Amino acid sequence: KGIEFIRSTYFNKLQYTKFSSSVGKFVGFTEQGMKNAAASNNNNIYMASLRAAKETICQPNIQRMYDNIL
């Protein structure tokens, strides 16, 4: 319940975009990032795969990650 899938895009140490599974869409942080976020948010197949990433990537590996951290 307390996990989140995040995908961020950086260039020259500046964050351009961020996808968060709790928000469910990309957010842009720069002018170009906002354009990229809008384009990504309009790509339904890509967005569906990212929205499913929490269940397909995070959930199956959560116990292993907790064991490695603790």
Phi and psi in degrees as a GROMACS rama.xvg file:
@    title "Ramachandran Plot"
@    xaxis  label "Phi"
@    yaxis  label "Psi"
@TYPE xy
-94.6673  18.9814  GLY-2
-103.904  157.954  ILE-3
-146.098  136.836  GLU-4
-93.6708  126.534  PHE-5
-128.805  134.426  ILE-6
-128.425  117.509  ARG-7
-116.334  150.442  SER-8
-117.658  126.77  THR-9
-123.134  150.405  TYR-10
-144.352  125.654  PHE-11
51.8153  44.9859  ASN-12
65.0904  14.395  LYS-13
-111.375  124.509  LEU-14
-75.0542  125.178  GLN-15
-97.2147  -49.496  TYR-16
-138.089  160.732  THR-17
-148.587  130.39  LYS-18
-107.351  131.622  PHE-19
-126.521  132.219  SER-20
-65.5512  -24.205  SER-21
-75.8956  -28.454  SER-22
-87.5445  -39.6768  VAL-23
85.1082  12.9725  GLY-24
-156.775  169.372  LYS-25
-81.8729  146.99  PHE-26
-124.808  135.27  VAL-27
-99.1708  144.085  GLY-28
-112.881  -10.4243  PHE-29
-129.686  172.764  THR-30
-59.3777  -48.1542  GLU-31
-66.7215  -36.8498  GLN-32
-62.5623  -37.9431  GLY-33
-65.7853  -37.1084  MET-34
-66.6624  -44.4994  LYS-35
-64.4933  -40.3171  ASN-36
-63.4486  -43.1354  ALA-37
-62.4415  -42.9194  ALA-38
-63.7776  -43.6731  ALA-39
-65.9606  -41.9374  SER-40
-63.6683  -24.7195  ASN-41
-86.3165  -6.62623  ASN-42
-91.2877  94.4318  ASN-43
-61.2135  -39.2859  ASN-44
-67.5779  -44.5756  ILE-45
-62.4425  -43.5711  TYR-46
-66.1759  -37.9542  MET-47
-62.9145  -39.4568  ALA-48
-67.7735  -37.8023  SER-49
-70.5586  -38.536  LEU-50
-65.0108  -30.5757  ARG-51
-83.342  -10.5683  ALA-52
-61.0452  -33.4042  ALA-53
-60.353  -42.6821  LYS-54
-78.888  -32.2315  GLU-55
-90.5331  -27.0093  THR-56
-107.607  -51.0527  ILE-57
-75.3289  -51.5217  CYS-58
-58.1022  -46.3509  GLN-59
-66.1767  -21.2897  PRO-60
-108.354  2.34992  ASN-61
-64.3255  -41.6133  ILE-62
-65.6011  -41.4584  GLN-63
-61.4617  -41.6894  ARG-64
-65.5847  -45.225  MET-65
-60.2274  -41.8014  TYR-66
-62.8245  -39.9232  ASP-67
-69.8266  -36.134  ASN-68
-73.447  -44.6567  ILE-69
